[in-house]
């Protein structure tokens, strides 16, 4: 019965997830919706404002507020809050856990209000950080300051929404936080669509406020259901608060270093001619490259984190869980990287191909995307490897390695731009080189920390993955060249979609066949799941990678 199917589907979406795979699929589904809405948002911006300096000014105006958000709240929530809060729940100290959560939220909001007020008042002064090359005119800098002031309001709301999300994830609820994050993008779309005729480039900034408000509202019912009631407490003596702060400071420094790298990147772009336009191109390419990182990397890492945290004292179990998640992530992200690398121009045209995105901007975006794509797998895996360290209560190694990698990235980008006079795509190359360096060094240290992974089986699996990916790239390249030249007129959108679809199916089919032929465990697992898709609820429930079976449903 259709009604029964809907009820059963909703029940698994809204209940606590009990294993990594089911949680990952729930997160992936909501992230996919969020990513699609994010691409719609970007396309609307291009359709309305084009690859213009004005749009570049807006995109640059988001960087300092995002820096504040990442520094003040993301460090605590992404690494320290979940393990500490989970300990309260496991020990049946739910009330104490909620008291700690309230205190942390109060501290976070207070810090943001203080620092945000300083940024709000002295916005023009602080924004000079991202204009060292004086590429932005005084009028553009004043516009950037006013846009940033609006965005700061939205970020304050976003802090509350993000806190609710992590709280719910601690209870193994992933659907509501994920769909609320997607609704944030929907709120931004509303702002752009209905306000651009009245306030111009301020429409997306106001959309940030609208989206953040929706982000909060959608999570309130579930937050109430788990029993959380906010109490305005500001005390470092609240049990658990100092534990979180002690755990988070290395991660906060790591985020600070990365965010400084982002600001320096924006600053380097100010040395190029038409920095606003170049920044739009960089942002579009980065958005497409980060889509699989968020969809596969962050989702699997996020789902695995609670399990890894509980297995920190059982290193053999920890290693099995980590390597399983590592290979699952790599298996999914590599073919997508190949698609993005080979089909970069068609993808840019399909996703962002509004009339206001001229051909030169399209080609440059494609070249920049290609250089981002070579490190998509490493960017995704870093999310998992870092959480492996965080689960072991070691946040210092990711801090040091990330800091060195960021310095390496900044140095490379400066060398490419200032010394060799290269364009915006060279910054993407520097980013990829830094990401690859970061992953390799982190894996070396994690291997030592856990007493060594079984390397021969891992190397064999990785060899099969990469060999299959290379052949997939060839399978993508040949049909797109033949069909483009002999069959399809790709000036028409329908033909472009057909060309991209046929090439992608050909490549992915070969990837699936090769990994099956090479007896890759991940391929067999996913094929089995697809064969039994009608019984998907049982499949997702019969995994050994259990998240938590000790908690009671709220």
N, C-alpha and C positions, 0 to 999 in steps of 0.2 A: 504494500500500500504506500502511495506517495507520502501520505501524512506521517506514517510510521517512520519512513526513511528520513524525513525532515526532522522529526523529533529525535531520532537516534543520532543524526548528524550533529544537531545542536547540543545534545547531551555531552558528546565527546569534546566539543569545542569549548563548552563552558565549565567542564569539570576540571579537577586538578590532573595535570599530565603526570604519568607515573614512570615514563622511561624516556631516554634521550631521543630515540627516533621519533616517537609520537610528538614530543615537545618540539623537536626540530621541524617537523612537518607543519605543525600549527604555526610556529614562528615564521617559517618560510612562506606559508600562505598569506599571512597578514603583511609580511614584508613585501611580498610580490605586489599586493594591492597598493601598499604605500609607495613602492617604487614606480608603479604605473601612474599613479596620481602625481608623483613628483615629476615624471617626464611630461605629463600633460601640463603641469604648472610651468615647466621650462619652455615648452613649445608655445604656450600662451605668451610668455614674456618675449620670446623671439618674434612671434607673430605681431605683437603690438609695438614693441620697441626696437626690434631688429638687433643685429650685432653692433650696437651703438655704444658710444662712450657713456651715454646716459645710463644704459642698463649696466654697464661696467661699474659705474659709480655706485649704483644700488648694491651690486654684488659685493663690492669692496666694503660698503658700509656695514655689512653683516659680520665682518671678521672680528672686530673688537668685542661686540656683545657675545659672540660665540666663544671667544677666548675666555671671557669671564665665566660663562656657563660651564665650560669644560673644566676650568680651574677650580671653581668653588664647589660644584655639586657632582660633576661626572666622576671625579677621582674617588670620592667617597662611595658613591652608589655602585660604580662598576666593579670595584675590587674589594672593598672592605665591608660594606653594609650587609650584603647577602650572607657571607660566612658567619659574621657575628650574630645577625638576626636569626639565622638558621639554628645556631647553637641555643638561643633562647627557646625556640620552638621545640627542638628535640628534647630539651630539659623541662618541657612543659611550663615554661615561664613566659607565657604569651603576654601578660600584662606588663612585665618588665621590658619585654621587647618593644611593645608599643610605646612605652614611656621613653625609651631610648630613641625610637624613631621620631617621636614628636620633638625631642630636644634637638636632634640633628637637623630636622626641617627648620626649626626656629633659627638655629645658628646659621644655616645656609642662606635663608631669606635675609637675615640681618646683614650678613656680609655682603650679599648682592646689593642690598639697598644702599649701604654705605659707599661701596666702590662704584655702583651704578650712578649714584648722585654726583660723584666727582667726575665721572665720564660724561654725564649729561651736561654738566655746567661747562666743563672745559673740553668739550668734544673737538673743536677745531685744533686745539693744541695737540691732543693725543693722536689725532688722525694723521699728523705729519709723519708718524712712524711708518706709514705705508706709502709715503710719497717722497722718498729720499731723492728720487731722480727728477722731481718737480714736473713730472709728465702731466699731472692733473692741474688744471687752471684754478685760480682762487675761487671762481664761481662754482666749479665742480666740487671743490673741497668744502664749501659752505653747504652745498646740497647734500654732500655725503654726511656732514655733521648732523643736519636736520633729520635725515633718514635714520641715522644711527639712534637718535633720541627716541624715535617712535619704536624702533626694534627693541630697545632696552626694556620697554614696557612689556612687550610680548615675551621676552626672555624670562622676566620675573615670573610670569604665569607658567612658562614652560618648565621652570624649576619644580613647581608644585606638581605638574603633570608627570614629570619624569620620576619624581619621588614616589608617586602613586604606582607607577609602572613597576619599579623595582620592588616595592612592597608586595605587590601582587605576584611578581615572579618568585619571590621568596616562598610564597605559598604554592608554587608550581602552577599558577594561573598565567597562561601565556596569550590566550586569544584576545581577551579584552584589552590588555596593554598594546598589543600589536595593532588591533583594528582602530584603537584610539589614536595611535601614531599616524595611521593612514588618514584618519579624519582630520588631523592637523594639516596635512597637505590639501585636503578638500577645502578646509577653511581658507587657506591661502588662495586657492583657485577662485573661491567666492569673492574674495577681496579684489583680485585682479580683474575678474570679469565685470563686476558691477560697479567698481569704483574708478577704473582707469580713465573713464571719460570725464570724471569730475576732478580727480586729484593727480592724474598723470602717474609718474613714477612712484608716488607715495602709496599707490594702490597695493603693491606687494608688501610694503612695510606694514600697512594696516592689516593686510591679510595674515601677517605673522601673529598679530594680536588676536584676530578672530580665530585662527587655527589653534593657538595655544589655549584659548578659552574653551573651545570644543574638546580639546585634548583632555582637559581636566574633567569637564562635565560627564564625558562618556565613561570615566572610570569610577566616579563617585559611588554608584550603586554597588559595584563589586567590592570597593574599599569598605563600605558599610557592612557588606555581607561577611567579610573576614573578621569583622569586629573592631576595626581600627577607628579610634576617635581621637582627633587631634587635640592635644593639650599644649597651650603655649608655655613651654618650659625652656629656659635658657640656662643650662647648667652643665659644666664640664664634669661635674661629680656624678651625674646620672650614670648608673651602671651600664657599661658597654660603650659609652661615648668616647672615652679616652682610648679604648681598644680600637675603635674604628679610626680615630684620628691618627693613632700610631701606625696602623696598617696603611692608611691612605697617603701619608705624606710622600713616600717615594713615588707612588703612582701619580700624585698631583704634580710633583716635579717633572715626571716623565711627560705628562700631558702638557705641562708648561713649555717644556723644551720643544715638543712637537708643534704646539701652537705658535711658538716663537718662529719656528721654521716656516709655518704657514704664512705668518705676517711678513717674514723676510722675503718669501716667494712673491707675495703681492707687491712688496717694495721693489723687488728686482724688475717686475713687470713695468713699474713706473719709469724705468730707464728706456723702455721701448717706445717707438712712435705709436701714437693712438693707444695709450695704455688701457683705456676703458674697453675698447674693441678687443684688444688682445686678451684682456682678462675674461671677457665673455666667452671667447673661443676656448681658453684654458678651462673655464668652469663647465662648459658643455661637454668637453672631452672627459673631464674628471667625473662628471655625473654618470656618463655611460660606463666608464671603466669601473667605478665604484659600485655599480648596480649588482654585479655578481659577487663582489666582496661582501656586501651587506646581505644579499640573499642567501648565500651559502656559507661564507666565512663567519660572519657575526652570529648567524642563527644557530649553526651547529656548535660554535664555541659557547654561545649563551646557554644552550640546552645542556652541554656537557659540564659546564662550570659547577653546578651543585653536586654532581656525582664526583667529579675530581676533588672537590673540597672535602667530601666525606671520606674519600679514600686516601687522604694524605698520609695516614699512618699505615696503610697497606699498599706498599709501593708496587707489588706485583699486580694487584688489581688496578692501581693507578695507571701503570704502563699499558695494560691491555686496553683500558678505556680510552686513554690518550691516543694510542696508535690506531685504534678502530675509528675514532673520530677524525684523526689526521687523514687516513686513507679515504674515508667516505667524502670528506671535504674536497680532497684533491681530485677524486674521481669525478665529482660533479662540476668543479670549477674549470678544469683544464679544457674540455671541449667548448665551453662557453668562451674561454679566452681565445681559442682558435677561430671561432666564428667572428668575434669582435675584430681580431687582427686582420683576417682575410676580407671580411665584408664591411670594413670600417666606413667606406664612403656610402654604400647603400643604407647602412644603419643610420648614419648621420642624416641622410636625406629623408628617410622614413620617419625618424623620430622628431627631427627639428626642421624638416624641409618646408618651412613657411616662406612665402614670397620675400620677406624681409631678410632672409639669410642668403646672401649672395653666394655665387659659386666659389669665389676666392676664399671666403670664410668657411665654406663647406669643406673644401680640400684641406685647408690648414687645420680645421677641427679633426678631420680624418687622420692626418699625419700625427697630430698630437695624441689622438686616441690610440694609434698604433703603438706609440712608444710607451704609453701607459699600460697597454694590454700585455706586454711581455712580463710584467710583474704582478698581474692580477692574482695569480696563484700564491705568490709570496705575501701579498697584502692580506689575503684571506687567512692564510696559515698563521700569520703573526698574531691574529686575534685569538687563536686556539693556544699557541705556544705561550703567549703572555698569560693567559688564564691558567695554564698549567703551573706557572710560577706563583700566581696569586693564590691558587688553591693550596699550594705548599707554604703559604704565608711568607713568600719571598718576593717582595716588590722592588728590591734594590737592583737585581740583575737586569730586569727589563728597563729600569730607569737608566742605568749606565749604558747599556747597549743601545737603547733608543736614542740617548743623547749623542753618542758617538756617530750613530747612523744619520741623525739629523744634521750634525756638523758636516759629515761627509756629503750629504745631499746639498746643503747650502753652498759648500765650497765648490762642488761640481757645477751647480747652477750658476754661480757667480763667474766661474771660469768660462763656461759656455757663452754667457751673455756678455760679460764685460771684456773678456780677453779675445774670444773667437768671434764675437759679434753675431752669434746665432740667435734665432728667433724663439718664439714662445714654446715651440715643440721641444727645444733643448731642456727646458725646465721639467717637462714630463719625463725626459730621459734621465735627468738627474734624480728625480723622485723614484724612478724604477730602480736605478742603481743602488740608492740608499735603502730601498725596501728589500732587495735581494741580500744585501749585506746584513741587514737587521735579522732576517730570518735565519741565515746560515749561522751567525754567531749565537743567536738565542738557542738554536737546536743543539749546538755544541755544549753550551752550559747546562741545558736541561738534561742532556744525556748523562753528563757527569753527576748532576744533582740526584738523579734517580737510580744511579748505579749501572747505567747502560741499557739501552734498548737492544732488542735482537736485530742486528743490523743487516744480516744477509737476507732474511725474508723481506725486510723493509726495502732494501735496495732492489731486490727482484721485482717487488710490486711497483715501485717508482719507475723502474725501467719499462715495464709493461705500459704504465700510464702514459709516459712521455712518448714512447714509440707510437702508441695508438693515436696520440694527439697530433704528432707530426704528419702521420698518414691521413688523419682527418683534415688537417689543413690543406693537404694536396687535393683531397677529394672535394673540398670546398672551392678551391681555386680553379680547378679545371672546368667544372660546369658553369661557373659564373662568367668565365672568359668566353666560353663557347656560346652560351645562351645570350650573353650581352652583345656579341658581335654578329651572331647568325640568326637569332630568333626574336628577341624582345627589343622593342623600342623603349628604352628605360627613361625616356623623358616623360612617360606616362606613369602615374603613381601605381596603377593596378599592375602594370607589367613589372615595375620595380619590386612590388610586393611578391609577385609570382617568382621572379628571379631569385630574390633573397630566400624565400620559403623553400624552393626546390633545392637550392644549394645547401641550405642548412639541414634539410632532411637527409640529403645525400651524405653529408659529412657526419651527422650524428648517427645515422644508420651504420655507417662503416665503423665509427667509434664503438658503438654497442656490440657490433659483430666481432671486432678485433679483441675487445676486452673479454667477451664471452669465449672466443677462440683461445685466448691466452689463459683461460681459466681464472680470471680475476674474480675474487670472492665478492667484491662490491657489485659487479655486473650481474652475477648470479642472484644476489640478494634482491636487486631492484627488478630483475626479470621475473622472479618468483612473485614479488609484490604485484607487478602489473598483471600477471596471469590470474591472480586471485583478487583482483581489484574489487570485486563484488563483496568480498569479505574483509574489506580494508580495516574495519574496526578491530577485528580479532588479530589481524596481522600486526598492527601497531601496538597491540597490547601484549604480544607474546615475545617481547625482546628481553634479553637478559640485563641490558643496561638500565637498571631501575633507578629512577630519580630519588624516590623516597616512599617507603611504605609504612613509616612509623607515625606520620601525622594524621590527625583526624580531619575529615572534611569540615570546613567551617559552615 
